Amino acid sequence: MATVVTETNHSLKNDIANFAAQAIQFFRHYAAVIIIVFGILIRLPLTFLPLTYSATDTWRQADTASIAHNFVYGGNILYPQIDWGGKGPGYVEAEFQLFPFIVSKLYNWFGEQVGLGRLVSLVFTTGAFIFFYLLARRIVAPKAALWALFFLVVSPLSIRYSVAFMPEATVFFFYTGALYFFDRWLEKETLPLLLASGVYTAFAILVKPTSIHIGLIFLLLVLIRHRLGVFKRLDLWLFAIVSLLPSFLWYLHARNLYLEYGNTFGVISGGDSKLGNFSYWLSPRFYLNLAWLDFKWIFASIGIIPFLIGLGIVIRKRQPMLLIFGVIVIPIYYMIVARYAQAEWGIQYHIYALPYAAIGAGLGLQWLFRQITAKLSIRIIIRSPYILIGIATLIFIVGRSFRIYKNELLVPVAQPLAECAKSVAYLVPEDSHIIVGTSSVANDKGTPNNYQEPNIFFYSHRYGWSLPADWYTPEKVEQLRQEGASYLIMPEDHIVAALTDYLHENTTQIGPGVESRCGIYEFKKTS
């Protein structure tokens, strides 16, 4: 009897061992797929959220969603429209609106559901994960590439924008694709690969002009290979034309839209300024802000440890040069767009740092876990500080990402504005134009600033003017009234004080009231 039990136990152990071996073998073969599927699954809950959920980006998402909405109702991809363009058509100087245009086509087929926009971003994100992994496999060891992919998938910044109703996922797809095809071209130097990289670069710059910094990375990569002879190569001049000409033509057209209609996101003309200057570059606070934002959103705090280890390995080996040049160029790019890059509300400008951070962290994690020998046992783990650091790093990164996911991405910060918009839609006739007061200023310490608050416009589907906080004067309000505004919407009680007498004499309050964060004032008829 004892012999039978022993044989049974032995057989069970063999079965478990075989199963474990097969599971390990399966994971080794399909690890990248498993990681990408995991990344998709943790993002799926975010796709079902209203646009009122999204840290500090609700207004950006509302603007993008309004453009998609307007595309459905007679819009043209060459003439993107916003809702705060006064009585005009709302044509706006903006980046090439590929993302909202794609979403609008889905609206035509499935109805207007903002979740479709989030799903489009998720599709682009999945494509970016694939491109990134293919790139990482080319420039680092396979295991380091898997660690890099895992880091990219769980990075808080990646999670934040991977399903946002914004073009960040779209531009990240084209950006990583451009890097991948250019790296392949560096090996084979065939024209199709170079043109593929040029097309992806062109779309990246069209979608977000800040992507143009990738050109400096490409230039450095070819200079170390061909030196000054690079400027004599016709194929590289063709690459430059393919990459830049579409954007030149688009942004020239976009500037003309601003000159004719007066609306802009501050891409080329008017609007706000993103550019840095010596007041930023000479300030220690600027660099501390940059470091903190990357520390929190890209590295999830402790993730900086494997990145620094990986960076040290790369500097010592002088390979891969893509990471070295990325680490050089990204800070230069931050300095150029300093005003936005150093602020929490400009964290989307840090998305370009993700591939370089992930590759460095992947190399560092591989180095930490390489200390594992043939067998993984509790004794080895206890004795190896490197493995302990590696495991603690992974646990902390995932935990930190989940905490940010829960505490910042699952909070309906713009819900009061959406609720006020419901009252506006109910009380304000569809053909009436409104003025929406904002707490942002049109001029921020001498710098032009985009002050528009599109949430109420978008959720109510009303059109009109935004009123910045530094324009709260009877003269400004009366001017907009004379231009055709019939209602004034004040979502914050503290911004009404300067207009108290004017509102009392010229309007009737018909909404829930500013104490409920929704003052709706109807202008009295003039004789």
N, C-alpha and C positions, 0 to 999 in steps of 0.2 A: 504493500500500500504506500509506504513511504517513498519507494522508488518511483511509483506512478506520479505522486505529487511532485517529486523533484523534477521528473521529466516534463510534467505539465508546466511547472514554474519556469524551467529552462526554455521550453518552447514559447511561453508567453514573453519572456525577456527577448528571445530572438525576434519574435514578431514585432515587439515594440521597437527594437533596435533597427529592424529592417524598415519599419514604417518611418522612423526618424530619419534614417539615411535617405529614403526616397523623398521625404519632405524637404530635406536639406538640398538634395539634388534638384528637385523641382524649383525651389526658391532660387538656386544658383542660376538656373536656366531662364527663369521668368521674373527675376528680381525687379528689373526695371518696370515691367508691366504691372507687377504687384504694387510697387511704390506709386506709380501713376494712378492706378485704380484707387488706391488709398487716398491719394490727393483729391481725386474727383469726389469720393464719398464724403470726405470731411467738408467739402464745399457745397454739396447739394442742399443742405438745410438753408444756406444763405440765399439760394436762388428763389426761395419761396417768400422771402421777406419783402415788405413794401420798401420803397426808396427812402422812407423816413428813417430807416436803419442804416447808418454808415458813418460813425465817428464824426469827422468834421466835413465830410464831402457831400452832404445831402443837397446843397445848392448846386454843386457841379453836376450831380446826377439828374437833378430836376431840369437844368438847362439842356443837358444832352437828351433827356427824354422828351422835352418839348420840341426839340429839333426833329426827332424821330416822328412825333405826333404830327408836326406840320408837313413832313414829307408825305405822310399818308393823304393829307387833304390838299393835294395839288402842288406839293413841293417839288423842287428840282435840286438834284445833288449839287449843282453849280451855284445854287442860291439858297443856302441854309437860312432858316428863319427862327428867330427867338420871339418871345412873347412880350418883352419890355421895350419894343421899338416905337412906342407912342401910337399915333394913328397911321403910321406908315406900314409897309409890308413886313418890316422886321428883318430884312436881309442883313446879315452880320458878317463882319470880317472874322473868320475862324479858320482853324485847321481844316483839312479836307475831311469831310464828315462821312467817311466810309462806314464806320460802326453804326451810327444811327440810321444810315440809309439801308444797310442790311436788315436792321431790326424793323424798319418800316415795311420792308417787303414781307417779312414774317407776319407783321400786323395785318397785311392785306389778306393773307391766307388763313390765319388763326384768330384774328381779332386782336384788339389792343390790350395786351397784357404785359406789364413791365417785366414779369419773370422771363419773357422771351429774350429781352435784352441781357439779362443776367446769364441766361443759357448761352447766348452768343459769345459773351465774354469767357464763359467756361470752355467752350469749344476752342477758342483762340488760345486759352491757357493750356489746354491739353496739347495742342500743336506745339506750343512753346516748350513744354516739358520734353516732348519728343526731340525737337531740334536741339535743346540744351543737352540732353543725354547723348545724342549722336556726336555733338561737338566735344563733350567731356571725354567720351571714349577715345577720341582722336588725340587728345592732348595730355591726358593723364592715364594712369593704370586703370583697368576695369573696375577694381574694387573702389578706388578713389572716385571714379565716375559715379558709381552707385551711391556712395556717401554724399557726393555733391548733389545728385538728384534728390536724395532724401532731404537734404538741408534746404534746397530750393522749394520743395513741396510744403515743408512745415514752417518756413520763414513767415513771420506775421505780416510782413509787407506783401509777400506773394499772396497770402490768403486774402488780405484786405482788398486787393485790386483784381483778383482773379475772377470775381463774379460781380464786380461793380458795374453800374450802368454808366460807364465812362470808357474812353478809348485806351486806357492803360494796358489792358490785356491784349488788345489788338496791336498796339505798337510793340509790346514785348514779344509777340509772335514774330513780327517782321524783323525786329532787332536781332533776336536769336537766330532766325533763319539767315539773315545777312552774315552774321558771324560764322555760322556753319559752312555756308557755301564759299565764303572767302577763305576759310581755313583749308577747305578741300582744294580750292584753286591754288593756294600756296604750294601744295604738294604736286599737282598735276599741270597747272598753268594752261588749262584749256579754256577757250573762249566761252563755251556754254556755261561753265561753272562761274566764270567771272560775271557774265551777263545775269545769271540767276542771282548772284549776290547783289548786283546793281539794281535789279528790279525790287528785291526785298528792301534794300537800303532806300530806294526811292519811295516805296510805300511807307516805310518807317518815318521818313522825314515829312511826308505828306500828312500822316496821321498826327505826328507830334514833331514840330520843327526842332525841338531840343535834341532829337536823335542825330542831328548833324555832327555831333561830336564823334560819332563812330568813324567818320572819315579820318580824323587824326590818328585813331588807333590803326586803321588800315594803312595809312601813310607810314607810320613808324614800322609796321610789320614788313612792308616792302622795301623800305630804306635799308634795313639791316641785311636784306638779301641782295638787293640790286644797287644799293647806294644811289648816287645821283643819276645813274643811268635810267632810273625809274621815270624820269621826266621826258625821256626820249621814246617811251613805249606807247605806240598808238592804241594798243588794247586797253591800257590803263586810262588813257584820255577818253576813250569810248566809255569805259566804266564810269568815269566821273560825269560824263554827259548824261548817261542813263540814270545815274543816281540823283543828279541835281536839277536837270532841266525841268522835269515835271513839277517839282516843288517851286522852282523859280516862277514858272508860268502860273501856278495856282495862287501863290502868295501875292503876285502882282495883281491878279484878278480879285483876290480877297481885299487887298488894299483899296482897290477901286470901289468895292462895295461899301467900305467905310466912308470913303470920300463922298459917295453919293447919298448914303442913307444914315450915316452917323453912328452906326452900332458896331461895337468891336469887343472881342475878348482880350484885346491888348496883344495880339500876335505880332503885328508889324507897326500899326499906327494907333495913336490915341490909347484909350483904355488905361490899363495899369502898366507899371514898369516892373519887370522881373530882374533887371540887370543889377549887378553889383557895382560897388564903387569903393573908394578908399575908406569910407566910413565903416564898411563891413570888413574889408580885407585887413585893416589895422586893428580890428577889435578882437580881443581874446574871446569875448562872448560868442562871436560868430562861429569860431572853430569849436568851441564847447557845445554850442547848439547842434552843429553838424554831427559831432561825435555822438552826442546823446541820442539824436534821432536814428542814426545807424545802429547804435548800440541796442536801442529798444526795438526798432521795427525790422531791421534786417537780421541782426544776430541774436535776437531774443536774449540779450544780456550775455550769458555765459558762452554763447556761440562764438564770441570773439576769440576765445582761447584756441580752438582748433584752427581758426582762420589765421591767427598770428603764427601758429606752428607751421601751417601750410605755406604761408608767405615766406617764412624763414627758409623752408626747404627750396622754394622756387628761386629765391634770391641766391642761395648757395649754388644751385645747379644751373641757374640762368635759363630755366625752362619750367613751364611753357611761357614764351614771351608774350602771349596774349594776356595772361594774367598780370605780368609785370607792366605792360603798357596800359592795361585797364586801370590798375592801381595808380598809375601816373596821370591818366587823362581824366578820370572821374572827379578828383579834387579840383582840377582846372575847370571842368564843367560846372561844379558846385560854385566856384567863385564867379563864374559868368552869370549864373542865375541866382546870385546870392540872396536876394530879397525873399525869394520863395523857398530856396533850398534850406535856409536856416530856421524856417518856421514850421510848426506842426501842421498848419493848414496848407503847406506846400510839400508834404511828405511824398506825394506822388512823383515829385521830381527825382526822388532817390531810387526809383524802380530800375534804372539802368545799372545801378551798382550790384543788383542781385546776381547776375551770372558770374561776375568776378569774385564776389563774396562766397558764392556757393562752391566754386572750384577750389578756392583757397581752403575753405572749411572741409571740403571733401578730402583734400590731401592731408590736412591735419588729423581728421578722424581716422583715416587709413593708417597714419603713422602711430596713433595711439593704440589702435586695436591690432596692429601688427605684432605687438608684444605677446599676443596669444600664440602659444606653440601648437603642437600637434593635437593636444587635448585641452578642452576647456573644463576646468574643475574649480570648485570653490577655493581650493588651496591656491591655485594659480591666481585667481581673482584677488584674494586677500593679499597675496605677496606682491602683486603688480600694481604700483601706483598709477601707471599709465592706463591700465584697463579701468581702474576705478574712476580716474578722471574722465575717460571716454564715456563710460556708462553714465556717470553723474551728469556729464554734459548733455548727452542725449535726453535723459529724463528731464533735465531742467529746461532745455530748448522746447521740448514738446509741452511741458507744463506751462511755461511762460507763454507760448503761442496760444494754448487753450485759454489761459487767463485773459489775454488781450482779446481773443475771439469772443469770449463771454462778456467781458466788461466794457468793450468798446464797439464791437460790431453787432451786438445783439441789444443795443439800447436805442429806442425810437426817439432820437434827439429832435427830429423835425415834426413829431406828431402834432404839437400845438399849431404849427403852421398849416398842416394838412386839415386839421379840424376847422380852423378859421376859414380855409379855402372852401369848405363845404357850405359855410354860412354865406360866403361871397357868392357862390354858385346859385344858392337859393334866393338871395335877396337882390342881386344885381342882374339886370337884364343882359342877355347874351350880347347884344349889340352895343352895350355901354363900355366906355373906356375907364380904366381905374388908375389911380396913383397908389403905389405901395411904398410905405415908409420903411426904411431899413436902418439898422444901427451901425452900418459901415459908412465910411466917409469917402467922398469923391477925391479928396486930396489928403494923403497921409504924410504929414510932415514935409510937404513940398513935393511928394512923389504921387503921380496919378495912380488911382486905385480903382479896381473894379468893385463897385459897391452894389451891384444889382442883386436882389433877392428873388429868385425865380420860383420858389416853392408855391407861393399863393397863386401866381399866374398859372403855373402848370396844373395844379390840382383843381383850380376853378375853371380852367380854360377861358380865362379872360385876358384881355390885352391892354397895354397902356404904358405907363412910365414908372420907373423906380425913383424914389426920392431919398438921396443920401442924407445922413445925419447932419452934415454941414450945410445942407440946403433947407433946413427947417425954418423958413421965413415966410411970412404972409405973401411977400412979393413973388417968391418962387412958386408957391402953391397956386397963387392966382394966375401966374403965367401959364401953368399947365392946365388950369381950369379953362382959360381962354382958348387954349389949343384943342380942347375937346374932352377933357376929363369930366366925368359925371360923379365919380365917387373917390373918396380917399380912404385907404385901408391902413390902419395903424395897429400892428400886432404887438407893440411893446408900450406899456403905459408910461415909461420914463421918457419917451421921445415926443410926447404930446405937449409938454409944458410950454415950449416956445410958441406954440400955435393956439393956445387956449382961447384967447380973445377972438382971433380970426375964425376959429371953428364955431364958437358960440354965435357969432354974427352971420356966418355964411353957410352953415351946414346943419343937418339934422342927424343925430346919431341913431342908426337903425339896427346896429349889430349887437352882439353880446356885450360889447364894451371893452375898453382897454384894460380894465381890471381883470377881464377874462382873456386877455391877450388877443383881442379881436375887435378893435374899434372900427366900425364901418360908418363913414360919414357921407351922407348924400348932399351934394351941393344944392343950395336953394336956387330956384329958378330966378333968373334976373329979368327985370321988366325992360 
